[in-house]
Amino acid sequence: MIAKNRGRALLVTAMVLAVPALSWGSGFALFEAGGRSGGMAGAMVAVGDDLSTLFWNPAGAAFQTDEGTQLMFGVTLIWPEQTVYGSSPYPGDGYEAEQVSQTFFPPHIFLGIPINDRLEVSFAFWTPFGLGTEWEDDFLGNYVSKKADLMVFDFGVSMAYQLSENFAFGIGIDYMVAQIELTRNIGLINPYDQRLTDVAEASLKGTGINSAWAWNTGILWKMGGGFSFGASYRSEFTINGEGEAGFTQIPTGYQDFDGLLGTFFPFDDKVPIEASIAFPDFWNVGLAWQNEKWTISGQYGVMGWSVYEDLPIIFPENPEFSSVRQEDWEDAAQWRVGLELRASQHWDLRVGYLFDETPQPAWGMSPLLADGDRTAYTGGLSYHTDRFRFDIGYEQVTIDTRSTEGQSPDGFDGTWEGSSPLLHMSITLKF
């Protein structure tokens, strides 16, 4: 009876430890879809003169009807880097670790079709949330997170209408689809040597189509004198996901202990789970000035991360395993500025700067996601003809150093440093 109760307790512990990694997914937003946008730090809400406006401000498409049908496609290459150092919770030795090097390449495809000289209908496919983390097999924090991969795909349709010569309105709907896969180790105290020992690898994978609907809208006003004002809004959405959890035994070298674990852990079964993940709304306002040679643009935006208060994990077949993980994120502001020079008939040059507040409280940082205020410097160039355009932008992101300082609810404290270079590329064809 005692052994049975112990095994049941171990199983509950394993389940609870296995699933909080879902929280990682909602914390990684991607904004710069398009080479030109990436080179100008995303300061595009008041510009609206290329197809990346379908993300930043759908109203901008209404001023592009004279360009004919346009197709933009491309990719962003991302190389995230992160280091953590501190004291391990057991046995108390110092440590330093780096994330496994990875390359991510979220794509984007935008299509704009003019209906008449005032109305344009557009289609968009891109990835507003994504990325991942991965640590070496011997990393001390693998019991919090070993590997996490998430991508949210946005399939969007929008309409932009020019209400007057200088004012346009846009609105769209978005079908959001999430893919997620997470892995972490389960650590328990070995009764034979009283040391924390990895006894299993827990994995979670989304199954089926985990999706939600969202919407977006925007206005663009050309005020005269080269000035323009833009404002846009993207709605929040919640993905009610389904998945399954599985467990792989890690031999400890103690046959009796391994045998006991094999009796009570579902190593040969998949356990169904359900989770609800809230993603934030996003609004921006901006001002731009343009002439034949220069574009100067700035904008301010806020992501409503305060909707991400907690993460409920439901086990439909085992309700006693269900749990709620507190997150308590806050709304986060962004400041962006961009400068573009039309250097010649075929070449443009651009630079930009952005500052992005973190929504994550310090106590919530972990190997799953350790976020901080972000600063980025950008640059880029374009080559274009009447029917062809190639844009490339480079972005260097630095994440402020932060420490949990004994605050981590996961029991894994450390000081975190991070950075990420991004390379944005896109091609635009006009028909």
N, C-alpha and C positions, 0 to 999 in steps of 0.2 A: 504493500500500500504506500509506504514511504517512497519507494523507488518510482511508483507510478505517479505520485504527486510531484516528485522532483522532475520527472520527465515532462509532465504537463507544464510545469513552471518554465523549464528550459524552452519548450516549444513556444509558449507565449512570449518569452523574452526574444526569441529568434524572430518571431513575426513582427514584433514592435520595432526591433532594430532594423529589420529588412526594408521597411517601407518609407520612412521619412525622407529618403533621398528624392522622392517626387518633388519636394519643395525646391530643388535646384532649378527645375524647368522654368518656373515663372520669373526667375531673376535675371535672365540674360536676354536683353532686347537688342535687336539689330535694326539699324535705321538707314544707313547709307546704301540704298539700292540704286546703283548707277554710278558710272565713272565721274561724270561731271559733279554730281551731288557729293560724292566722296571727296573730291578735290577742294570743295568749298565748305567742308565741315557740315554739310547738310543744311546750310542756311538758305533754303529754297522756297519757303512758304510764300514769300512775296515776289518771287521771280516767275515761276510757272511757265517757262518757255521751252522745256523739253519734257519727255515722257516720264521722267522721274517724278513729275508733279502729281502723278496718279497716287503716290504715297503721301507726299508732303502737302498737297493742296489740289483736290480733284478739279477745282474751278479753273485752274490754269489751262486745261485741255481746250476750253472754249476759245482761247486766243490762238490756237494752233490749227484751226480748220483750213487755213490757206496753205498749210504744209502738205496737204493730201493725207493719204493713209500712211501711218508711221509704225514701224516695228523696232522696238529696242529689246536687246537681249544681252545678257552678260553674267558675270560672276564676281563675287568678292572672295578673295583668299585671306584667311585669318590664321595666324599662328599665335595662340595664347600662351603666355608664360607666367608661371607663378611659383614662388618659393615660400616655404614656411619654416620657421625655426622656433625652438622653445624647449621645454622640459616634457618628457613623456609622462603620461599618467601612471605608467607601470613599466619598469621598476623605478622610474624617476631619473633616468639618464637624459642628458641633452641630446637633441636631434636637429637635423636640417634636411629638408627634402625638397625636390623640384618635381613639378608635374612632368609626366611623359610627354615628349614633343608630339604634337598632332597638327594636322592641317585640315581646316574646314573650308568648304567652298559653297556657300549658299548661293543659288542662282536667282535670277530675276528675268521675267519676260513681260513686256508691256506692249499693247497694241492699241492704237488710236485710230478710229474710223470717223471721218467727218460725215454728217448727214446732210448738212447744208452749211451756209457761212456763219451760223450762230450756234449750231448744235453739234456736239461730238460725243460718240459712245466709245467707251474704252474697256479693255479687258486687261487684268493684271494677274500675274503669278509671282510670288516672292516669299521670303522667309522672314517674318517679323520677330520671331523668337527662336533661339537656338544655341548651339555650341555644346561643349562638354568638358568634362574633367577626367583625368586618368592618372593613377599613381602606381609606382613600382610595387611588386608583390610583397616586398619586405617593409613597406611604409607602415609606420606605427599607427597611422590614422585610418587604416583600411577598414576598421570596424565601424567607422562613420560613413565613409564612401571610398570605393575602390575605382569605380568607373561609372560615369554618367553620360548619356547621350540623349539629347532631345532636339527635335526640330518641329516647329509649327509652320505649316504651309498655308498661305493665304491665296485663295482663288476669288478674285474680285471682279465686279462689273460696276461701272460708274457712268454717269451722264453729266456733261457740263454744258451749260447754256449761257450765252452772252446776252444778258438782259438789256444792255445798252452798249454803246461803243466802248465804254470804259469800265463796265462792271459785269462780272460773271459769277455764276453760282454753280456749284457742283455737289453731287450726292451719289453715294455708292453703297453696295452691300458686299459683304465678305463672308465666304465660307471657310472657316478655319479648321484644319485637320492636324492633329498632333501625333507624333511618333516618339516613343520613349523606351529606353532600355537602361537599367540600372543594376549595379553589382556592388556588394559590400561583403566583408567577412563578419562572421559571428564569433565573438570572443567570450569565453567563459573561464572561470577559475578551475584549473585542473586539480582535483582533490589529492592527487599523488605528489605533486610538487608545489602546490599552492601558488602557481604562476598563471597569469592571464595567457590563455592559449587559444589560437584560432582553431575552431572545431568544424566550421562549415562556411561555405560561400553561398550567400543568398543572392538570387537574381530576380529581377522584376522586368517584365516586358508587357507593353501595352498590346492588347489584342483587339481585332476588329477595327472599325473606323471610329476613333474618338474625336468628336468634332463639335463645333458651335457656330452660331451665326453672329455677325457683328455688322456695324454700319459706319459710314464716314461722310463728312460733309465739309464744305469750305466755300469761302468767298475770295475774290481777287478784284481789287479796285485800283485802276490806273488813274492816279490823282492829277496828273499833269506835271510838267516840268521835269519829266523823267522819273518821278516818284511813284511808287506803288505800295499798296498795303494789302497784306494777306492774312487770313485767319482760317484755321482748320480744326477739325475735331474728329477723333476716332473713338468709338465706343468701347467700353469694357465688355468682356465676355467671360463665360465660365465653361470650361470643358469638364463634363462629367464622364470620366474615363473608366474603362474596364481593363483588367489585366490579369496576369497570373504570376504567382511567386513560386519559385523552385529553389531547392537546396541541394548542394553537393557537399559530401562529407570530406573534411580534411583530416587525414589520419594524425593522431597525436603521438603514436608510438606506444600507447598503453592500451592493450587489447581489451581489458575489462571496461575501461572508460569509453573506448570507441564502440564497444558492443552496446553499452547502455545508451549512448547517443543514437546509435542506429535503430534502437528499439522505439524511441519516442520521437525522433525527427522524421518528417515525411520526405525522405530522400528520394523516394521513387514516385512521388505524386506532385501535381501542380495544384496550388491552392488559389482559388479565384479571389480577387480583390476588386474594390471600387474606390475611386477617389474623385474629389471635386477640386479643381484648381482654378482660381480666379486670376485673370489677366487684366491689367489696368486700362483705363481710358487714357487718351493722350490729346492734349490741345496745344496749339501753337499760334502765336501772333508774330508778325514780322513786317519790316519796312525795308524797301530796296530803292536804290537810285541807279538808273542806267542811262548811258548815251551810246553813241556809235562805237566807242572804244572801251568803256569801263562799265562794270557792274559791281556795286557795293551793296551787300545785304547783311542784315542782322535779324535775329529772332529770339524769342523767349518761349519756352514751353514747359509744361508740367505733365508728368506721368502720375496717374492716380493710384499709386501702389498701396494706398491705405485700404483698398479692397482685399488685400491679401493679409487677412488677420490670422487665419489658421488653416491647417490642412487636415481635414477629416479622412481617415482611412477606415473603410468598412469591409468586413469579412462576412459576406452574406451567409455562408454556410457555417461560420464560426463566430457569431456576434460577440462572444467574450474576448476575442482578440482585437476588436475594433478600438481605435484610439484617435485622439485629436492632438496634433502638434501645433503649438503656438508659434506664430511668426511675427506678427505685429509690425509689419513694414509701414513706412511713412511715404507720403507723396514726395516726389523728387523733381527739382527744377533743372532746366537745361538752358545754357546760353550759347549761341552760335553766331559767328560772323564769317563772312566769306568775301573774297575779292577776286574779280576776273578781269583780265586784260585781253582784248582782241588784238593780238600782236601783229597779225597780217591777214591777208585774205583767207588763208586756210588754217591758221594756227591760233589757238587761244592758250593762255596761261592763267593759273589760279592758285590761291593759297587760302587757308582758313584756320580757325581756332574754335574749340568748343570746351565747355566745362559742364560736367554732368554729375549732379549730386547722387550719392548712393541712397537707396531707400532702406537698406538693411541695417538694423541695429547691430552694434558691435558684438553683443552677446550671441547673435545668430550666426556669426562666421564659423565655418568649419571646412574640412576637406571637400565637402559637397559643393559649397559656394562661399567664397570669402570675397566680398565686394567692398569697394571703397570709392570715394570721390574720384572721378576720372577727368583727366586733362588730355587733350589731343591737339596736335598740330598737323595740318594737312597741306598737300600740294598736288597739282595735277596739270595736265595739258590735254588738248584736243587737236585732232586733224579732221577737217571737214571739207566736203564739196557740196554741190547742190543736192545730191541724193544720198550721200554717205557721210557718216560721222563716226569717229573712233575717239572714245574718252577713256582716260586712265587717271586714277587718283591714288595717292599714297597717304596713309594715316598712321601716325604713331601715337598710341594710347598709353598713358602712364596711370596706374592705379595707386592712390595714396596708401602708404604703409599704415596698417592698423593692427591692434592686438586685442585679444579677448580678455587678457589679464584676469584670469580666474572666473570669467563670466559664462563660459560655455556650458549649456545644458547637456551636451554630449560628453562632457568630461575631457575634451581634447583641446587644450589651450595652445596658442601660438601667436607669433607675429607674422603677418602676411604681407608680401610684396608681390606686385604683379605688373605686367605690361603686355602689349599686344600690337604688332605691326599688322596693318590691313592693306591689301592691294585691291582696288576697285577697277573693273574693266567693263566696258559696254560698247556695243555697236548699234547704231541707229541707221535704218534703211527707210527711205521715203519712196513711195510708189505713186 
